[in-house]
């Protein structure tokens, strides 16, 4: 019997969200949706997300739609509107970003006019020049699709303007000197070459982009648990990372992983497994001979295998991890 195959039909976004402020903004403020949005933009973050709606900014008459905060204290401003992005929402988003000292701005609309894309590209170049003090801006278009199943809709985000991480790495290399610059360049190159292989080995990390940061994380369906890797000079550590805002919840998640230790030992024969419990928790497997200063082919293959095993295991134990993080039994 042949499978049923059909194309999704694009529909007006108001079929799913009647009102922008009462329906669409609350949907964006959902933790899982916000996590997917950040992933689509390639924004790395650590820990569980804290999300506020309708945030008042001093001196600004209107309120910011959504403010996303990470456990490390960084914030991302999200402003959204139906139809095409207009001057009011664009300038308002910029005012919020400066007033709230955010890490990034995300502006969502059904479409973005060429002049606003050009402005965003200019601002991202300026953010690059300011480095850590710069505020990058992401313009994201929204489309909605439906299938023949009534009442089931499929949203689609597409990033139409964003910072260029490659240009950022080149800028840092050209304008800095010494060991720190060399390290940043080497880490960017490591991610650039390694991430395509990680995507094949794990099936995740699809929207994760190279940068000069030394860690990357990919989501498999449970927002508070991710597969991650941390790169050092000649060793890289693969992890199942549990990172809610509650240390007790993180401990419960780690307890689930510890209860599967014999399974992991069987799956990862010969590898040392460490369980780390601090503010966040993780199961760690370190592989020597691969890092931003070393690239042994055998070590690379081993690390990719470990990441694949950890991803498959995390997916398999996802129901138990979810219950543990929610504090439920059974």
C-alpha positions in Angstrom: 0.0 0.0 0.0 1.4 3.4 -1.0 1.8 6.0 1.7 -0.5 9.0 1.5 1.5 12.1 0.5 0.2 15.6 0.3 1.5 19.1 0.2 0.7 21.5 3.1 -1.4 24.5 2.1 -0.3 27.9 3.2 -3.1 29.8 5.1 -3.6 33.1 6.9 -1.9 33.1 10.3 -5.2 34.4 11.8 -6.7 30.9 11.3 -4.6 29.7 14.2 -4.2 33.0 16.1 -7.2 35.3 15.9 -5.5 38.2 17.8 -1.8 39.1 17.7 -1.7 40.3 21.4 -4.1 37.8 22.9 -3.3 34.6 21.0 0.0 34.8 19.1 2.2 36.5 21.7 1.2 34.0 24.4 2.1 31.2 22.0 5.5 32.7 21.4 6.0 33.0 25.2 5.6 29.2 25.6 8.9 27.8 26.7 9.0 25.1 24.0 8.1 27.5 21.3 10.7 30.1 22.5 13.3 27.4 22.6 12.6 26.4 19.0 12.7 30.1 18.0 16.1 30.6 19.6 17.3 27.4 18.0 16.1 28.6 14.6 18.0 31.8 15.1 21.1 29.9 16.1 21.2 31.6 19.5 23.1 29.5 22.1 21.8 29.7 25.6 22.5 27.9 28.9 19.9 26.6 31.3 16.1 26.8 31.5 14.3 29.8 30.0 12.4 32.3 32.1 9.8 34.2 30.0 7.9 37.4 30.6 5.2 39.0 28.6 4.2 42.6 28.2 7.3 44.0 29.8 7.3 47.7 30.6 10.3 49.8 29.7 10.9 53.2 31.4 10.1 56.1 29.1 8.5 53.9 26.4 4.7 54.1 26.2 4.1 50.6 24.9 5.3 47.3 26.3 7.7 44.7 24.9 5.8 41.6 23.7 8.2 38.9 25.1 11.4 39.0 27.1 13.3 35.7 27.3 15.9 35.3 30.1 18.5 32.5 30.4 19.8 31.1 33.6 23.1 33.0 33.1 21.2 36.3 33.2 21.2 37.1 29.5 18.0 38.5 27.9 16.6 38.3 24.4 13.8 40.8 23.4 11.1 39.5 21.1 8.7 41.9 19.3 6.1 40.5 16.9 3.4 41.7 14.6 1.1 40.3 11.9 1.4 41.6 8.3 4.6 43.3 7.2 7.1 44.8 9.7 6.5 48.5 10.0 8.6 51.4 11.3 6.7 51.5 14.6 7.6 47.9 15.6 11.1 48.2 14.3 12.1 51.3 16.2 10.2 50.1 19.3 12.2 46.8 19.2 15.4 48.8 19.1 14.4 51.0 22.0 13.5 48.0 24.1 16.8 46.4 23.3 18.8 49.4 24.4 16.7 50.0 27.5 16.8 46.4 28.7 20.4 45.8 27.7 19.5 42.5 25.9 21.8 40.0 24.2 19.8 40.0 21.0 16.6 41.3 19.4 14.2 39.0 17.5 11.5 40.7 15.4 8.8 38.4 14.0 6.4 39.4 11.2 4.7 37.8 8.3 7.1 39.5 5.9 10.0 42.0 6.1 10.5 44.8 3.6 13.9 45.1 1.9 14.7 48.4 3.6 14.3 46.8 7.0 16.5 43.8 6.0 19.1 46.3 4.9 18.8 48.2 8.2 19.2 44.9 10.2 22.3 44.0 8.2 23.8 47.4 8.9 23.0 47.1 12.6 24.4 43.6 12.8 27.6 45.0 11.2 27.7 47.7 13.9 27.0 45.1 16.6 30.1 43.2 15.2 32.2 46.3 15.7 31.1 46.6 19.3 31.7 42.9 19.9 30.4 42.0 23.4 28.6 45.4 23.7 26.8 45.0 20.4 23.2 43.9 20.1 22.5 41.7 17.1 19.1 41.7 15.5 17.2 38.8 13.9 14.3 39.4 11.5 12.1 36.3 11.4 9.3 35.7 8.9 6.3 33.7 9.9 4.2 31.4 7.7 1.4 29.0 8.6 0.3 25.8 6.8 -2.4 23.3 7.2 -3.0 19.8 6.1 -6.3 18.0 5.2 -6.7 17.2 8.9 -9.0 19.9 10.2 -7.7 22.1 13.0 -4.0 21.1 12.7 -1.6 23.8 11.7 2.1 23.9 11.0 4.0 27.2 11.7 7.2 27.9 9.9 9.9 30.4 11.0 12.5 31.6 8.5 15.4 33.9 9.5 15.7 36.6 6.8 18.4 38.7 8.6 20.9 37.7 11.2 24.5 38.3 12.3 27.2 36.6 10.3 29.2 34.5 12.8 31.9 33.9 10.2 32.4 37.7 9.8 32.5 38.0 13.5 35.3 35.5 13.8 37.2 37.1 11.0 36.8 40.5 12.7 38.1 39.2 16.0 41.1 37.7 14.3 41.9 40.8 12.4 41.5 43.2 15.3 43.0 41.2 18.1 46.3 39.5 18.5 47.9 36.9 20.7 46.8 33.6 22.1 43.2 34.6 22.8 42.6 35.5 19.1 44.3 32.3 17.9 42.1 30.3 20.3 38.9 32.0 19.1 39.7 31.4 15.5 40.6 27.7 16.1 37.4 27.1 18.0 35.3 28.6 15.2 37.0 26.4 12.7 36.5 23.4 14.9 32.7 24.0 15.1 32.6 24.8 11.4 34.2 21.5 10.4 32.7 19.3 13.1 29.0 20.4 13.2 28.0 18.9 9.9 29.3 15.5 11.1 27.5 15.9 14.4 24.2 16.6 12.6 24.7 13.3 10.7 25.6 11.3 13.8 22.8 12.7 16.0 20.0 13.9 13.8 19.9 17.1 15.8 22.1 20.3 16.0 20.4 21.3 12.8 20.2 25.0 13.5 23.3 25.3 15.7 25.9 27.4 14.0 29.7 27.8 14.4 31.0 30.5 16.7 34.0 31.2 18.9 32.2 29.9 22.0 33.6 26.6 23.2 30.3 24.7 23.7 27.3 23.7 21.6 24.0 22.1 22.5 21.3 20.4 20.5 17.7 19.7 21.5 15.9 16.4 21.0 12.4 17.2 22.2 12.8 17.9 26.0 13.7 21.6 26.5 15.4 21.2 29.8 17.7 18.3 28.7 20.1 18.7 25.7 22.9 16.9 24.1 26.0 19.0 24.3 29.7 19.1 23.6 32.5 21.2 25.2 35.7 21.7 23.2 39.1 22.3 24.9 42.5 22.3 23.2 43.1 18.5 23.0 40.0 17.0 24.6 36.2 17.3 23.9 33.5 16.3 26.3 30.1 15.0 25.1 27.2 15.3 27.6 23.6 14.7 28.3 23.0 18.0 30.0 20.1 18.6 32.5 19.6 22.4 33.1 16.4 23.6 34.7 16.4 26.6 37.2 15.8 24.1 40.0 18.8 22.3 41.4 16.5 19.7 42.9 14.9 19.0 39.5 18.3 18.7 37.9 19.3 16.2 40.6 16.2 14.2 39.9 17.1 14.2 36.2 20.6 13.1 36.9 19.2 10.3 39.1 17.4 8.9 36.1 20.7 8.9 34.2 22.5 7.2 37.1 19.9 4.5 37.2 20.8 3.7 33.6 24.5 3.5 34.3 24.8 -0.2 33.4 23.0 0.6 30.1 25.5 3.4 29.3 28.4 1.2 30.2 27.2 -1.5 27.8 26.6 1.1 25.0 29.8 3.0 25.6 32.2 0.1 26.2 35.7 1.2 27.3 34.6 4.9 27.9 34.8 6.5 31.3 31.4 7.9 32.3 31.2 10.7 34.8 28.1 12.1 36.5 28.5 15.8 37.4 26.2 17.5 39.8 26.4 21.3 40.4 23.8 23.9 39.7 23.1 22.0 36.5 23.8 18.3 36.1 25.2 16.1 33.3 26.4 12.7 32.3 29.9 13.4 30.7 32.1 11.3 28.4 35.5 12.9 27.5 37.4 12.0 24.4 41.1 12.9 24.2 42.9 13.7 20.9 40.2 15.9 19.5 39.8 19.6 20.2 40.5 23.1 18.8 44.2 22.2 18.9 44.1 18.5 18.0 42.2 16.4 15.4 43.1 12.7 15.6 40.8 10.9 13.1 40.2 7.9 15.5 39.3 10.3 18.3 36.9 12.2 16.0 35.1 9.0 15.1 34.9 8.0 18.7 33.4 11.4 19.7 30.8 11.2 17.0 29.9 7.7 18.1 29.6 8.8 21.7 27.3 11.8 20.7 25.1 9.5 18.7 24.8 7.0 21.6 24.0 9.8 24.0 21.3 11.2 21.7 19.6 7.8 21.2 19.7 7.1 24.9 18.3 10.5 25.9 15.4 10.1 23.4 14.7 6.6 24.8 14.7 7.8 28.4 12.8 11.1 27.6 9.5 10.0 29.3 11.4 9.1 32.5 13.4 12.3 32.4 10.3 14.4 31.8 8.5 12.9 34.8 11.6 13.4 37.0 11.9 17.0 36.1 8.2 17.6 36.7 8.5 15.9 40.1 5.9 13.2 39.2 6.1 9.5 39.9 5.3 6.4 37.9 
